[in-house]
């Protein structure tokens, strides 16, 4: 992780220096005629597959739908792809590959740490990099650069949603924060929960961290059990498989208070590790269980299930569909141009744009900071929709 961070810092510095000499986006090879080639530089294998794979499939649905209507500004979509194997060190190579195969827009992996090297390569070439679900506010001008956009809801919004829902709806006033600090997403999710919890007047009785690769979190669990006041809920932010392992250990230790989480506990693919798990509440984009309040979402889930023979692994699949909608809308605005800077300006004009996921971008944040999410619950191994929730406030980490 330290090597990855060092690499990213060096790469980001290079991008910043390049930007100083070439304007906001540099030169672009974008065209304004013929098919639009989208380059997927994603984790088609490895631990990112349950996230990137379904998003790509939903993107293909959107491409099919848009092409049937004549394309975007008369230009139909085609795709090329390269597998990062869920390894950040291969992300940049994957972007280089799809660019050499003719990609005019790069679609990197749906995570900041996994996808940012690909976005940096695209940025250096003056090419738009649009991630389906990289949820860090650094995905854009405050980090990677002006040509990086994401369909994600900011990670802090998921944390803030669970803080507000737990405090205002459930009446819980004490919580413990347990953070897997190996990803930017989990750190920003924890930040959103902690800051919003304090603003609401909640009592954070303690907090601790662990690493995805940790085999045991016994010391963290003992710290919770040793508190003079047991928390009414634990906010656990991590990702699979470490998150499932942490949940299993928490429950095995006799800690039965509700566990609050974010999108990474969505889906069923991990539940065999914690049979009959209960008392989990989390925030995510939509429900994949046929009970979403949006008929359009339920229809898309059914379409996916018919095509793949199973429901999507997680609700993140909808970001793939909305990403293509956003790209198509931007190309319509630019009258067919895929020039990076022109697309940037078009996208920055989105204000609650009516896509499958309503989307707002600004010249500072190329991520939606506030969006209506779904609060879900897991009881006896079964997941179901609880209610919609729009965070009133989304805490954003201070730059620098």
C-alpha positions in Angstrom: 0.0 0.0 0.0 2.9 2.4 0.8 4.4 1.7 -2.6 1.0 2.3 -4.3 0.6 5.6 -2.5 4.1 6.7 -3.5 3.4 5.8 -7.1 0.1 7.7 -7.1 1.8 10.8 -5.6 4.5 10.7 -8.2 2.0 10.2 -11.0 -0.3 12.9 -9.7 2.6 15.3 -9.6 3.5 14.5 -13.2 -0.1 15.2 -14.2 -0.1 18.5 -12.3 3.1 19.6 -14.1 1.6 18.6 -17.4 -1.6 20.5 -16.7 0.4 23.6 -15.9 1.8 23.6 -19.4 -1.2 22.6 -21.4 -4.3 24.0 -19.9 -7.1 22.1 -18.1 -7.1 19.0 -20.1 -4.1 18.9 -22.4 -4.4 17.9 -26.0 -7.0 15.3 -26.9 -7.3 12.9 -29.8 -11.1 13.0 -29.5 -13.1 13.0 -32.7 -16.6 14.1 -33.7 -17.6 11.4 -36.2 -17.8 7.7 -36.6 -18.4 5.3 -33.7 -17.4 6.3 -30.1 -15.0 3.7 -28.8 -15.2 3.2 -25.0 -12.2 1.5 -23.3 -13.0 -0.5 -20.2 -9.8 -0.8 -18.0 -11.4 -2.8 -15.2 -11.1 -5.8 -12.9 -12.7 -8.5 -15.0 -11.0 -11.1 -12.7 -10.0 -10.9 -9.1 -11.7 -9.3 -6.1 -13.0 -6.3 -8.1 -15.0 -8.6 -10.5 -18.2 -8.6 -8.4 -18.2 -4.8 -8.8 -16.7 -4.1 -12.2 -18.2 -7.0 -14.0 -21.9 -6.2 -13.3 -21.3 -2.5 -14.0 -19.8 -3.4 -17.4 -22.8 -5.6 -18.1 -25.2 -2.8 -17.2 -23.1 -0.4 -19.4 -23.6 -2.8 -22.3 -27.4 -2.7 -21.7 -27.2 1.1 -21.9 -25.0 1.0 -25.0 -27.6 -1.4 -26.7 -30.5 0.9 -25.8 -28.7 4.1 -27.0 -27.4 2.5 -30.2 -31.0 1.3 -31.0 -32.0 5.0 -30.9 -29.2 6.0 -33.3 -26.4 6.7 -30.8 -25.3 9.9 -29.2 -25.3 12.9 -31.6 -25.6 10.2 -34.3 -22.6 8.3 -33.1 -23.0 4.7 -31.9 -20.9 3.2 -29.2 -18.3 0.4 -29.5 -16.2 -1.1 -26.8 -12.7 -2.5 -26.2 -11.4 -3.8 -22.9 -8.4 -4.8 -20.9 -8.3 -6.7 -17.6 -6.5 -5.1 -14.6 -6.8 -8.5 -12.8 -7.8 -6.3 -9.8 -4.2 -5.2 -9.4 -3.5 -1.4 -9.2 -0.1 -1.9 -10.7 -1.8 -3.2 -13.9 -4.4 -0.4 -14.1 -2.2 2.0 -16.0 -1.2 -0.7 -18.5 -4.8 -1.6 -19.1 -5.6 2.1 -19.9 -2.6 2.2 -22.3 -3.9 -1.0 -24.0 -7.4 0.3 -24.6 -6.1 3.6 -25.8 -3.9 1.9 -28.3 -7.0 -0.1 -29.4 -8.7 3.2 -30.3 -10.6 4.2 -27.1 -11.7 7.8 -27.1 -13.0 7.6 -23.5 -11.6 5.4 -20.8 -13.8 3.7 -18.2 -11.5 2.7 -15.3 -12.2 0.3 -12.4 -14.9 1.4 -9.9 -12.5 2.2 -7.0 -10.1 5.0 -6.4 -7.1 2.9 -5.5 -7.8 0.4 -8.3 -8.8 2.8 -11.0 -6.7 5.9 -10.5 -3.6 4.7 -12.3 -5.8 4.2 -15.4 -7.4 7.6 -15.0 -3.9 9.2 -14.7 -2.9 7.7 -18.0 -6.0 8.9 -19.7 -5.6 12.4 -18.1 -2.0 12.6 -19.5 -3.4 11.9 -23.0 -6.2 14.5 -22.7 -8.8 11.7 -22.6 -11.9 11.6 -20.4 -11.7 9.0 -17.6 -15.2 8.1 -16.3 -15.4 5.6 -13.5 -18.7 3.9 -12.7 -18.2 3.9 -9.0 -14.9 5.3 -7.7 -16.3 7.1 -4.6 -13.5 9.3 -3.5 -13.8 13.1 -3.9 -10.2 13.0 -5.1 -11.5 11.5 -8.4 -11.5 14.8 -10.2 -9.9 18.3 -10.0 -9.0 17.9 -6.3 -6.9 14.8 -7.0 -6.4 13.1 -10.3 -7.3 16.0 -12.5 -10.1 17.8 -14.5 -10.8 15.0 -16.9 -11.7 12.4 -14.3 -15.4 11.9 -13.5 -17.3 9.2 -11.6 -20.9 8.2 -11.4 -20.4 7.2 -7.7 -22.1 8.8 -4.7 -19.3 10.3 -2.5 -18.3 7.7 0.1 -18.9 10.3 2.8 -22.5 10.5 1.8 -23.0 6.8 2.6 -21.4 7.3 6.0 -23.5 10.4 6.6 -26.7 8.5 5.6 -26.1 5.8 8.1 -25.3 8.3 10.8 -28.5 10.3 10.2 -30.7 7.3 9.8 -29.3 5.6 13.0 -29.6 8.8 15.0 -32.9 10.2 13.7 -34.8 7.1 12.7 -33.6 4.5 15.2 -32.9 6.9 18.1 -29.4 5.4 18.7 -27.1 7.9 20.4 -23.9 5.9 21.0 -21.7 4.2 18.3 -18.3 2.7 17.8 -16.3 3.3 14.6 -14.3 0.4 13.1 -12.4 1.2 9.9 -10.5 -0.9 7.4 -8.1 1.9 6.4 -6.6 0.2 3.3 -8.8 2.0 0.8 -9.6 5.7 0.2 -13.3 4.7 0.0 -13.4 3.2 3.4 -11.5 6.1 5.0 -13.9 8.7 3.4 -16.9 6.6 4.4 -15.7 6.5 8.0 -15.0 10.3 7.8 -18.6 10.9 6.7 -20.1 8.8 9.5 -17.9 10.3 12.2 -18.3 13.9 11.3 -22.0 13.7 10.7 -22.5 11.7 13.9 -20.8 14.4 16.0 -22.8 17.1 14.2 -26.0 15.3 15.2 -24.9 15.1 18.8 -24.2 11.4 18.8 -21.6 10.0 21.2 -18.7 8.1 19.6 -17.6 5.9 22.4 -14.5 4.7 20.6 -12.9 4.0 17.3 -10.2 1.7 15.9 -8.7 0.6 12.6 -7.7 -2.7 11.0 -6.2 -3.9 7.7 -8.0 -5.9 5.0 -5.3 -8.6 5.2 -5.6 -9.0 9.0 -6.5 -12.6 9.9 -7.8 -11.5 13.3 -9.4 -8.4 14.8 -9.4 -9.8 18.3 -7.7 -6.8 19.9 -10.2 -4.4 18.3 -13.1 -6.6 19.6 -11.6 -6.8 23.1 -11.4 -3.0 23.1 -15.1 -2.8 22.4 -16.0 -5.4 25.0 -13.9 -3.6 27.5 -15.7 -0.3 27.2 -17.6 0.9 30.3 -20.5 1.7 28.0 -21.3 -0.7 25.2 -22.2 1.1 21.9 -25.8 0.9 20.6 -24.3 0.3 17.1 -21.0 -0.3 15.3 -20.2 1.5 12.1 -18.0 -1.0 10.2 -16.5 0.1 6.9 -14.4 -2.4 4.9 -14.8 -4.6 1.8 -14.8 -8.2 1.0 -13.5 -10.6 2.0 -12.2 -8.7 5.1 -15.5 -7.2 5.9 -17.2 -10.6 6.1 -14.4 -11.9 8.3 -14.8 -8.9 10.6 -18.6 -9.4 10.9 -18.1 -13.1 11.6 -15.6 -12.4 14.4 -17.8 -9.6 15.9 -20.8 -11.9 16.1 -18.8 -14.9 17.4 -17.5 -12.7 20.2 -21.0 -12.1 21.4 -21.3 -8.5 20.2 -24.9 -8.5 18.9 -25.6 -4.8 18.6 -26.6 -3.6 15.1 -23.7 -3.2 12.6 -24.0 -0.2 10.3 -22.2 -0.4 7.0 -22.0 0.9 3.4 -22.4 -0.7 -0.1 -19.7 -3.3 0.3 -22.1 -5.6 2.3 -24.6 -5.5 -0.6 -25.3 -8.7 -2.5 -25.3 -12.4 -1.5 -21.9 -13.6 -2.8 -20.2 -13.2 0.6 -23.0 -14.5 3.0 -21.8 -18.1 3.0 -18.9 -16.9 5.2 -21.4 -15.7 7.8 -24.5 -18.0 7.7 -27.7 -16.5 8.9 -26.2 -13.2 9.6 -28.6 -10.6 11.1 -28.6 -7.1 12.5 -26.8 -5.5 9.5 -28.0 -2.1 8.1 -26.4 -0.4 5.2 -26.7 2.4 2.6 -26.4 1.7 -1.1 -27.6 2.9 -4.5 -30.6 0.7 -5.1 -32.1 -2.6 -4.1 -31.3 -5.6 -6.3 -33.9 -7.7 -4.6 -37.0 -6.8 -6.7 -38.3 -4.4 -4.0 -36.7 -1.1 -5.1 -39.2 1.8 -5.1 -38.1 2.6 -8.7 -39.8 0.3 -11.3 -37.0 1.2 -13.8 -34.5 -0.2 -11.4 -36.5 -3.4 -10.8 -36.8 -3.8 -14.6 -33.1 -3.5 -15.0 -32.4 -6.1 -12.3 -34.8 -8.5 -14.1 -33.1 -7.8 -17.4 -29.7 -8.6 -15.8 -31.0 -11.7 -14.2 -32.4 -12.9 -17.5 -29.2 -12.3 -19.3 -26.8 -13.7 -16.7 -29.0 -16.3 -14.9 -28.6 -14.6 -11.6 -29.2 -11.2 -10.0 -26.3 -8.7 -9.9 -23.7 -9.2 -7.3 -24.4 -5.7 -5.9 -26.3 -2.6 -6.6 -23.2 -1.0 -8.0 -24.2 -2.5 -11.4 -26.6 0.5 -11.9 -23.6 2.9 -12.0 -22.5 1.2 -15.3 -25.8 2.0 -17.0 -25.9 5.6 -15.7 -22.3 6.2 -16.7 -23.1 5.5 -20.3 -26.2 7.7 -20.1 -24.0 10.5 -18.8 -21.4 10.1 -21.5 -24.1 10.0 -24.2 -25.7 13.2 -22.8 -22.3 15.0 -22.8 -21.6 13.9 -26.4 -25.0 15.3 -27.4 -24.0 18.6 -25.7 -20.7 18.7 -27.6 -22.5 17.9 -30.8 -20.6 14.6 -31.2 -17.1 15.6 -30.0 -15.2 13.4 -27.6 -12.5 15.9 -26.9 -11.6 15.6 -23.2 -11.9 19.3 -22.4 -15.2 19.7 -24.2 -16.7 16.7 -22.5 -15.4 18.1 -19.1 -17.3 21.4 -19.7 -20.4 19.6 -20.7 -20.4 17.3 -17.7 -19.7 20.1 -15.3 -23.1 21.6 -16.3 -25.0 18.6 -14.9 -27.3 19.6 -12.1 -29.5 16.9 -10.8 -29.4 15.4 -14.3 -32.1 12.9 -14.8 -30.2 9.7 -15.4 -30.9 6.3 -13.8 -29.0 7.9 -10.9 -29.7 11.6 -10.7 -26.3 13.3 -11.0 -24.7 16.7 -10.2 -21.1 17.7 -11.1 -19.4 21.1 -10.5 -16.1 22.5 -11.6 -14.6 21.4 -8.2 -16.3 18.1 -7.6 -16.7 15.5 -10.4 -18.7 13.2 -8.1 -22.2 13.5 -6.7 -22.0 14.6 -3.1 -25.6 14.2 -2.2 -28.0 11.6 -3.7 -31.0 9.7 -2.4 -29.8 6.2 -1.3 -31.5 3.1 -0.1 -31.2 1.9 3.5 -31.2 -1.9 3.5 -31.3 -4.5 6.2 -30.0 -8.1 6.5 -31.9 -10.4 8.8 -31.4 -14.2 9.0 -29.2 -13.9 5.8 -32.0 -12.2 3.8 -31.6 -8.7 2.5 -34.5 -6.3 2.0 -35.3 -2.6 1.3 -36.1 -0.4 4.4 -36.5 3.1 3.1 -35.0 5.9 0.9 -32.8 8.4 2.6 -31.1 11.6 1.3 -28.3 12.9 3.6 -28.9 16.4 4.7 -25.1 17.0 4.9 -22.2 15.2 3.3 -18.9 15.9 5.1 -16.0 16.3 2.7 -12.4 15.8 3.8 -10.3 18.9 3.8 -8.0 19.1 0.8 -4.3 18.7 1.4 
